[in-house]
Amino acid sequence: MTTSTPGSHRRRSSRTLLRTWVLGGVAVLGLLLAALVMTAYFRAAFGVQAALLALLVALIPLTIVIPTFLWLDRFESEPVRYLITAFLWGAVVAAIVAATVNTSAVAVLQASLSRSDATLLTAVLVAPVVEEAAKGVFVLLTWWFARREFDGPIDGMVYAGVAAAGFAFTENIQYLAEAWTTGGRDLFTATFIARGLMSPFAHPMFTVLTGIGVGVAAHARSRGTKVLAPVVGYLLAVLSHALWNLAATTSGEGMLAVYLVVEMPIFAAWVVLVVWARRREGRLIGTFLRPYADAGWLSPAEVAMLSSMPRRREARAWARANGGRAGLGSMRAFQDTASDLALLRRRMVVSSPDPENSLDERRLLETLVSHRRRFVGTSLG
């Protein structure tokens, strides 16, 4: 049996911390350079005024999309730095890759087709493959390099959705700036309505399917499932994206009919999926916290509270009324720690044994008790 000494654990932690800082620094530098390139391109292609106007208007759909994924992520919030990185990946890296490949595809196809046909084929056959890969690879990288922050389909959906929101943000800037430059206010308004109001969730809906696939793979015991689940999720994302783009090629009354008969039902189904996934997360948290209630670390009432978002809100209101801002902060920390503990327990049950999981479990239990003392003054465990 392999044993681990405190000294060796500290050395591994130091190496992990150093690697994290180095990789993080390289990633930030790369994103900054790519952002500078993209900024220069928008300025050269559309001018400062059109680019700034498009950027400001492209922010509007984000006020709808980003809060939706933060709401989905509320039971066990992902680190803010990862969410920001996901957004920047989609807005900068994925957008540059997609623009480069799509533009090249149109140029190649124009050698034997008309400009309109080349654009249509690229939109339906090339763009979905390239764009979903460029966005989805971030979810794979997060699972690979930050496995302790990746707890299943919900996390996959959140990272995929935020990355896709970043991609859509940059794409909207381009389309809006081009519309203002070529068609003025009328075309600009029509473009905003079509992309910002009628379909702000289009890209997230596609990429979430990849995120679900990666999330399933994260807790799969079978090697086949670990490989097939992300592939199937990606293929479904590509297929739905291609169908959406094909529908968007219609115009006038035909486009409105497709929107009402096809796209709106797809969006409604996606909303149902998101709501169901969030409720399932609450049930999973309750299931995996019950052993700690049986052991005396939590009370049954606390488990019931922690597995229901309305009851969590009631608990935070109670903590604020009785302990002010400090009590509210302790209750929030208690709830977040309990979610981390539940999902760690799930990982311990469904994944391969990891000696560090036991250390993390003990640390989370001690933290849980510490937070409870701050807003209650007593401890059950």
Beta strands, then each sheet from edge to edge (+ up, - down):
end
